[in-house]
Amino acid sequence: MFDYIKGILISKNHPYAVVENNGIGYSILCNARTLSILGDLNSEIKIYTKLIHKEDSMTLCGFCHREDRVIFDILTSVSGIGTKVALCLLDEFSGSELIGAVINEDYKLISRTKGVGAKMAQKIILELKDKLTNLNVTSEVTANKINTDNISKDTILEVQTVLQSLGYSQAEYQGALEISAKRTQKDDPQEILRQTLQILSNEI
């Protein structure tokens, strides 16, 4: 329903931020990591959102980066993982760290997250490992083909995993990713992803 909201940050009191747009104040559920980097009060911000609709409530979740929302959707596809636990996992780990923990079957690392015990961590690994491994294998092959001097292979892999989660094929994103990596010249996955998505949206 909402892809993102751009407006004035009125307040941020964990676990909610209030963003005003056109006279309407949106109460947005965020984890601590998101709240810490949203920006200063009374400044204009852009926050990516996900509307969670249940029988008795509607909750708007917020993310500073589109890729965090993608990982959130993947996590909540696991039975038993709700909004709160998914946000806690994204508070504890970056997307690439979490993907690595799942692929390496490191349930002890995952279970250090608040609200996630050993059994839940093992369930996350069981339900997501094949999906994330398939994404990672394709990304590994493509990463070797992308010629970048200042960008690490891990950064390229992280960006590719998010792009594939968004439904882009290698043929669709490879050229845009190469351009973005060369333009950025920084080992910053979020900035490379942002520029790649911008190029892809202009091609539509």
N, C-alpha and C positions, 0 to 999 in steps of 0.2 A: 504493500500500500504506500509506504513512504520509503524512498531509497535513502534520502538524507534530509536533514533539516539544517538550514543556515540561518543563524540569528544571533541575538545577544545573550551571552551567558549571564543569567541573573543570579544563580546560586549553585553551589555544589556541596551538598552535605551527604556524605556516604550513607546509602548507596544510590542517591539520586542527584541528577543535575537538572536544572530548570533552564530551558532555552526559550526566549521570547521571539516570535516571528509574527509580524502583522497583528500585533495586539493579543496574540494567544500565547500562553505559557505552557510549554510541553514539559511534563515531568518524565524524565528518561532514566531508566535503571542502568547503572554502569558499575563496573568493578573498580577497585581502587587504582589500578594502573591507568585506566582510561581517565578517571577523574584527575589524576595527578598531571596529565599532559594536555588536558582540554584547553587550557589557556587561562587568562586572568578574568576575574569578574568584570562585567560590563564591556568586554571585548566581543567582537564578532567571531563566531566559530562555525565550523561545519562538522556535523556529526552524522555518521552513517547509522541507520536504524533498522530494527527488526521488530515487527509487531507480533506479539504472542497473544493469540486469541483463544481463550478458554471459555467454557460454558458460563462461568460466573465472573470473569474478569478479562480485561485487556491490559497488557503491559508493553510499553515501548522500551526496547533495549537499545543501548547506544554503544558505538564503537568508533574510535578515532580513525581506524583504517579499514578499508573494505575487506582486506584479507582476513582480518579478525572475525568479521561477520561470516565469511565463508567457513572458517574453522569452527565457529559456533554452530553453524547449520550441520556440519559433519558430526560434531559431538552429540548434538541433540537427536541425531538419527539413531543413536544407541538406546535401546530400551532401558529405562531406569535413569537416564541422564536428563535432568530437567534444566530449566533456565539457570537456576542458582548454581548448580554444580558446574555447568559449562562455563559460566562467567568466572567461577573460582579457578578452573583449570587455565583459562586465558589470563588470569591474574598471576598465576604461578609460573607459566611458561609462555615463551613466544611460540608462534605457529611452527617454526622449524624445529624448535626444541621438543615440542609435543609430538610432532610427526616422527622425529628420530627416536623418541622414547617408545613409541608404539611399535615401530619397525624392529627395534632392538629388543622388544619384549621386556622392557625394564619396568616391570609393574611396581617395584619398590620406589622408583623415582616418581612415578605417577601418583602413587598412594600417599605421598607426602602432602598432597593438596588437601585442604580443609574439606571435609565431607566425602572424601574418596578413600575407602579402605582397600585392603589388598584384593578382596573379591571383586569390587567394582573396577579396580584398575585392570585386573585380568580380563574382565568382561569387555572393557574398552579395547584392549589389545585383540581379543578374539574376534570382535565384530568389525574392527577397523583396519587390522593389519593388512589383509589382502588388498583392500581398496587403496590404502595409502602406499603400499609397496608397489602396486601397479603404476600409480602415478609417479612414484619416485624412480622406477626403472626407466620409464619413458623419458623422464626429465634428465636422468644421468646420461643417456645417450645423446640427447640434444645439447646438454651443457657442454659436452666435449667438442661440439661443432661451432659453438659461439666463441668468436675471437675477441677477447677483452683482456687488456693488460692489467687494469687496476681493479677488476671485479673478481671476487673469489668464486670458485665453483659452487660453494655452499649457498652463496647469495643467489646465483643463477638458478640453482635447484629449488630454492624456496619460492622464488618468483614464479617459476614454471609450475610448481605444484598448485599454487593459487590460481593461475590462469587456467589450468586444466580443470580445477574444481568449478570454475566459472563456466565451463563448457567449451572453451577454445581448444582447437586442435593445434598440433605442432605446426602444421602448414600455415595456419592463420596467424599465430603469434610470433613465430621465429624472427621474421624480418623486423617487426615492431620492437621486439625485445633487444635485438642487436643494436638498433638505432638508439634506443633508450639507454642502454648500457654505455655506449660510446659518448652520448651526450652528457650523461651524469658524471662519469669519471670518478664516482665515489662508490665505495662498497656499502651501499645503503639500499636494502631490498625494498623498503617502503617507497622510496623516491623512484626507483627503477620501475616498480609495479605501477605507480601513479602515472608516470610518463607513458608506459606501454599501453595502459588502458585508454589514455587520452588519444594516442595514435590510432588504436583500434576503433575507438568510437568515431573518429573522423573519417575512417575508411568505409563506414556503413552507409 
